[in-house]
Every structure is written in C-alpha cells, then in structure tokens.
Amino acid sequence: MRAVIQRVSEASVTVDDQVVGSIELGFLVLLGVENGDTETDANYLADKTIGLRVFADADDKMNLDIAQVGGKVLAVSQFTLLGDCRKGRRPAFTDAADPEIARQLYEHYCQRIRTAGIEVRTGIFAADMQVHLVNQGPVTLLLDSRKRW
C-alpha cells in the first residue's frame, strides 16, 4: 500500500458538486492499494499515520501526533498512486489491486485509525472526486508498506 500524507489546515472532497467529506486540522491521506496487499499492510500504514509526529509543539517543533492536536483524517482512495510511468507516456496500472480488494483494505485502513480514537472522513471509493486542501507547511510524506525495512 502507498499513502501520500499531507498535513492540512483544511481539506475537502467533492463529488457531483456535493461535499462528501471535509476536515480542518489533520491529514489528507491519498491511499493506493497494490496487488498482494493485505490487512497487515493496511495496519502498518494506519499505525504509521496516527503515529507521525509532524504537528508543532509549543516550541514550534514538529513533535506532536494527530491525536495530540485533536486532528482528523480525510482518507481518499487513489489507485493512480500505483501508476507505473517508467515506459512511454501513459501510466500502467497493472500493479493496482482489484477494486473490491482495494475497497476492503481502504475501509480497513480507515477503521484501524477510527479504532485509535481519530475521526476519519472519506471520499467515495472509485468516484470522480475533486479534492481541495490547504497544505500546512507544506508537509507531505510518502509511506509505502513494502518499504518498511
């Protein structure tokens, strides 16, 4: 699984001109599920997400995690994170998981974060979404469950 995590002061997802998910302070997470990913991958990324200490403390140092600042997560499924652009000019998406498996693991990731007491909002899986955000910092991190060792 791959995640692009952006620290935001606000973010929202719109589908068909309707806001379906929005947060203020927290993380906008773009999440892609790869062939062969399992709940272990989803757990790893969820635990890393909630454990990241990238919010400012009283000394303006990145030292606090999302729970410590009362932040929320806006999780958006994005299979294009698995796009392979090494050949030609059109990305290949053969590494992206089957949509039903991807949906299950995306939902598992979200539930794992909720279980930790963090509020999670979402987009709509497989919908054409418009994502709006104010990236605070900017702070943008890449996580990949296959690059953890």
KEDREN-776885 format. One line per 2 residues: number of its first residue (from 1); their letters; for each residue x, y, z of N, C-alpha, C. Coordinates in steps of 0.2 Angstrom, whole numbers, plus 5000, padded with zeros to 4 digits. Atoms other than C-alpha are relative to their C-alpha. Example, Ala and Ser with C-alpha at 12.3 -4.5 7.8 and 13.67 -1.06 7.14 Angstrom:
<atoms>
1	AS	5004 4994 5000 5062 4978 5039 5004 5006 5000 | 4996 4994 4999 5068 4995 5036 4996 5005 5003
</atoms>
This chain:
<atoms>
1	MR	5004 4994 5000 5000 5000 5000 5004 5006 5000 | 4997 4993 5000 5005 5018 4997 4996 5005 5002
3	AV	5004 4995 4998 5000 5033 5005 5004 5007 4999 | 4998 4993 5000 5003 5052 5002 4997 5003 5006
5	IQ	5003 4996 4994 5000 5061 5018 5002 5007 5000 | 4999 4993 5000 4998 5079 5018 4997 5003 5007
7	RV	5002 4996 4994 4997 5090 5034 4996 5006 4998 | 5005 4995 5003 4982 5101 5031 4997 5004 5006
9	SE	5004 4996 4995 4974 5116 5040 4992 4999 4998 | 5007 5002 5002 4958 5111 5030 5001 4996 4993
11	AS	5001 5004 5006 4953 5098 5016 4993 4998 4999 | 5006 5002 5002 4938 5093 5007 5000 4996 4994
13	VT	5001 5004 5006 4932 5080 4994 4992 5002 4998 | 5006 4998 5003 4918 5085 4982 4998 4995 4995
15	VD	5002 5004 5006 4908 5073 4971 4993 5002 4998 | 5006 4997 5003 4895 5079 4959 4997 5006 5004
17	DQ	5001 4993 4997 4896 5097 4967 4997 4999 5007 | 5002 5001 4993 4892 5090 4984 5006 4998 5004
19	VV	4994 5002 4996 4905 5090 4998 4998 4993 5004 | 5001 5006 4997 4906 5072 5004 5004 4999 5006
21	GS	4995 5000 4994 4920 5074 5017 5004 5006 5001 | 4996 4994 4999 4929 5088 5025 5003 5000 5007
23	IE	4997 5000 4994 4941 5091 5039 5003 5007 5001 | 4996 4994 4999 4950 5106 5047 5007 4997 5001
25	LG	4993 5002 4999 4967 5102 5055 5001 4993 5000 | 4999 5007 5000 4974 5085 5052 5004 4998 4993
27	FL	4997 5003 5006 4979 5074 5037 4995 4999 4995 | 5003 5003 5006 4973 5072 5020 5005 4994 4997
29	VL	4997 5006 5002 4978 5054 5015 4997 4998 4993 | 5002 5003 5006 4978 5048 4997 5003 4993 5001
31	LG	4998 5007 4999 4979 5029 4998 4999 4996 4994 | 5000 5004 5005 4983 5017 4985 5001 4993 5002
33	VE	5000 5007 4998 4981 4998 4986 5003 4996 4995 | 4997 5004 5005 4993 4986 4977 4999 4993 5000
35	NG	5001 5007 5000 4991 4969 4971 5004 4996 5005 | 4996 5004 4995 4996 4957 4985 5000 5003 5007
37	DT	5001 4997 4994 4992 4969 4999 4995 4997 5005 | 5004 5003 4995 4984 4963 5015 4998 5004 5006
39	ET	5002 4996 4994 4977 4969 5031 5006 5002 5004 | 4993 4998 4997 4995 4969 5038 5003 5006 4997
41	DA	4998 4994 5004 4999 4982 5025 4996 5006 5003 | 5004 4995 4998 4984 4992 5030 5001 5002 5007
43	NY	4998 4998 4993 4988 4991 5048 5006 5004 5001 | 4993 4997 5000 5006 4996 5046 4999 5007 4998
45	LA	5001 4993 5002 5001 5012 5036 4995 5004 5005 | 5004 4997 4995 4987 5016 5048 5004 5002 5007
47	DK	4996 4999 4994 4998 5014 5063 5006 5006 4999 | 4995 4995 5001 5012 5025 5055 4996 5007 4999
49	TI	5003 4994 5001 4999 5038 5050 4998 5003 5007 | 5002 4997 4993 4992 5040 5068 5006 5002 5004
51	GL	4994 4999 4996 5010 5040 5075 5005 5005 4998 | 4996 4995 5003 5018 5053 5064 5000 5006 5004
53	RV	5000 4994 4995 5024 5067 5075 5002 5006 4995 | 4999 4995 5005 5023 5081 5062 4996 5007 5001
55	FA	5004 4994 4998 5012 5094 5071 5004 5004 5005 | 4996 4996 4996 5020 5109 5080 4998 5000 5008
57	DA	5001 4999 4993 5023 5109 5099 5000 5007 5002 | 5000 4994 4997 5024 5124 5110 5006 5004 4998
59	DD	4993 4997 5002 5042 5127 5104 5000 5000 4992 | 5000 5000 5008 5036 5126 5085 5004 4995 4997
61	KM	4996 5006 5003 5045 5109 5083 4995 4995 4998 | 5004 5006 5002 5037 5095 5074 5001 4994 5005
63	NL	4999 5005 4995 5034 5084 5089 4994 4997 5002 | 5006 5002 4998 5016 5081 5091 4996 4995 4995
65	DI	5004 5004 5005 5005 5067 5083 4993 5003 4999 | 5007 4998 5002 4987 5069 5076 4996 5000 5006
67	AQ	5004 5000 4994 4979 5064 5092 5001 5006 5005 | 4998 4995 4996 4989 5076 5102 4997 5007 4998
69	VG	5003 4993 5002 4982 5091 5092 4993 5000 4998 | 5007 5001 5002 4964 5084 5090 4999 5000 4993
71	GK	5001 5000 5008 4966 5082 5071 4996 4994 4998 | 5004 5005 5004 4956 5072 5059 5004 4998 4994
73	VL	4997 5003 5006 4960 5061 5044 4994 5001 4995 | 5004 5000 5006 4952 5064 5027 5003 4995 4995
75	AV	4997 5006 5004 4956 5047 5018 4996 5000 4993 | 5002 5000 5007 4954 5047 4999 5003 4994 4996
77	SQ	4997 5005 5004 4956 5031 4988 5003 5003 4994 | 4997 4997 5006 4968 5034 4974 5004 4995 4997
79	FT	4996 5006 5003 4973 5019 4963 5006 5003 4996 | 4995 4997 5005 4984 5031 4952 5007 5000 5004
81	LL	4994 5001 4996 4997 5030 4966 5004 4994 4998 | 4997 5006 5002 5001 5013 4959 5002 5001 4992
83	GD	4998 4999 5007 5004 5020 4941 5007 4999 4999 | 4993 5001 5002 5020 5014 4933 5001 5005 4994
85	CR	4998 4996 5006 5027 5028 4922 5007 4999 4997 | 4994 5001 5002 5043 5020 4918 5001 5000 4992
87	KG	5000 5001 5007 5039 5016 4900 4994 5004 4996 | 5004 4996 5004 5031 5028 4887 4997 5006 5004
89	RR	5002 4994 4997 5020 5042 4892 4993 4999 5003 | 5006 5002 4997 5004 5033 4898 5001 4996 5006
91	PA	4999 5004 4994 5004 5026 4916 4997 4993 4999 | 5003 5007 4999 5001 5007 4918 4998 4999 5007
93	FT	5003 5002 4994 4990 5002 4932 4999 4993 5002 | 5001 5007 4999 4993 4984 4932 5002 4998 5007
95	DA	4998 5001 4993 5000 4985 4950 4995 5001 5005 | 5006 4998 4995 4984 4992 4957 4996 4994 5001
97	AD	5004 5006 4997 4974 4979 4967 4993 5001 4996 | 5007 5001 5002 4957 4973 4961 4995 5005 5004
99	PE	5004 4995 4997 4944 4986 4965 4996 4998 5007 | 5004 5003 4994 4934 4975 4978 5005 4999 5006
101	IA	4995 5001 4995 4950 4970 4987 5003 5007 5002 | 4998 4994 4998 4956 4988 4987 4995 5004 5004
103	RQ	5006 4997 4996 4939 4994 4994 5001 4997 5007 | 4999 5003 4994 4941 4982 5008 5006 5002 5004
105	LY	4994 4998 4996 4959 4987 5013 4999 5007 5001 | 5001 4993 4999 4955 5005 5011 4995 5001 5006
107	EH	5005 5000 4994 4940 5003 5023 5003 4997 5006 | 4996 5002 4994 4951 4993 5035 5005 5005 5002
109	YC	4995 4994 4998 4964 5007 5035 4996 5005 5004 | 5005 4995 4996 4950 5019 5040 4998 4998 5006
111	QR	5003 5003 4994 4943 5008 5053 5006 4999 5005 | 4994 5001 4995 4960 5005 5061 5002 5007 5003
113	IR	4998 4993 4997 4963 5024 5063 4994 5002 5004 | 5006 4998 4995 4945 5026 5070 5001 4996 5007
115	TA	4999 5004 4994 4949 5012 5082 5004 5003 5005 | 4995 4996 4996 4963 5023 5089 4997 5006 5002
117	GI	5003 4994 4997 4951 5037 5093 5000 5006 4995 | 5000 4994 5005 4954 5048 5077 4994 5000 4996
119	EV	5005 5000 5005 4940 5054 5067 5002 5000 4993 | 4999 5001 5007 4940 5049 5049 4994 5002 4996
121	RT	5005 4999 5005 4931 5056 5035 5003 4997 4993 | 4997 5003 5007 4932 5049 5017 4996 5003 4994
123	GI	5003 4999 5007 4928 5052 4999 4996 4994 4999 | 5004 5005 5002 4918 5040 4989 5004 4995 4996
125	FA	4995 5004 5004 4928 5025 4983 4998 4999 4993 | 5001 5001 5008 4930 5024 4964 4996 5006 4997
127	AD	5004 4995 5003 4920 5040 4962 5005 5005 4996 | 4996 4995 5003 4927 5055 4951 4999 5006 5006
129	MQ	5000 4996 4994 4932 5066 4966 5004 5007 4998 | 4996 4994 5000 4938 5084 4967 5002 5001 5007
131	VH	4997 5000 4993 4950 5086 4982 5003 5007 5000 | 4998 4993 4999 4953 5103 4989 5004 5000 5007
133	LV	4997 5000 4993 4966 5106 5003 5005 5006 5000 | 4995 4995 4999 4977 5119 5011 5005 4996 5004
135	NQ	4994 5004 4997 4994 5110 5014 5003 5005 5005 | 4997 4996 4995 5001 5117 5030 5007 4998 5001
137	GP	4993 5001 4999 5019 5119 5030 5004 5002 4994 | 5004 5006 5001 5019 5112 5017 5004 4994 5003
139	VT	4997 5006 4997 5022 5095 5025 4996 4994 4996 | 5002 5006 5004 5020 5080 5013 5004 4994 5000
141	LL	4996 5006 4998 5026 5062 5017 4997 4995 4995 | 5002 5006 5003 5026 5046 5007 5001 4994 5004
143	LD	4999 5006 4996 5023 5030 5015 4999 4994 4995 | 5001 5006 5004 5024 5013 5007 5001 4994 5004
145	SR	4999 5005 4996 5021 4997 5016 5005 4995 4998 | 4995 5005 5002 5033 4987 5006 5007 5003 5001
147	KR	4994 4997 4999 5047 4999 5010 5001 5002 5008 | 4999 4999 4993 5047 4997 5029 5006 4997 5003
149	W	4994 5002 4997 5063 4988 5032 5006 5003 4997
</atoms>
